[in-house]
């Protein structure tokens, strides 16, 4: 891939950034990566116990948009194949699946 991407973009994720880094995504141990909204949401969706914060010059609502988008994104969305285990579903799918049981 020739284009420079934000630090939150996973090397195996083929999707381009949707703008400059505007959020910081932290894992449960406070390790973090700055990301565009697109890759920030994909990273947050792939973390257990992750958090997102807007960078100082972020547009209004960037962290909320990332948090909201991450809710419906499956972990590691670039991985192909069936998703049946709870850990492979989006948080939204997991909640909906739990309500049906």
Phi, psi and omega in degrees: 000125186271331182286139176286132181241166182293157180299339180280348181285121177291141181303331181273352180277116184280356187280147179279162174293154177255013180156190180285166175299129180230351180228158171246124178254125181247144175271184184296340180255012178073015170282140186218169176215138175281144181209159169291169181300318183298305183285332174299317179293319180293321177293313180301320179296336183266357182255143171267121180079021180282160178223158180227140179225144175286141174288160185307325182257019181291149174297151178307129175084005183301314182295322179294318178298319179295314180300315181294316179296319182300332182299329183253007179261132177287148176303141179047061188297345179278351178279126181274158175122170181293147179237107182236333180285149180304322181289350180260357182263159173291162179299323178296313178300320179298315178298314181296321179296320179293326179289334182276342183278000000 
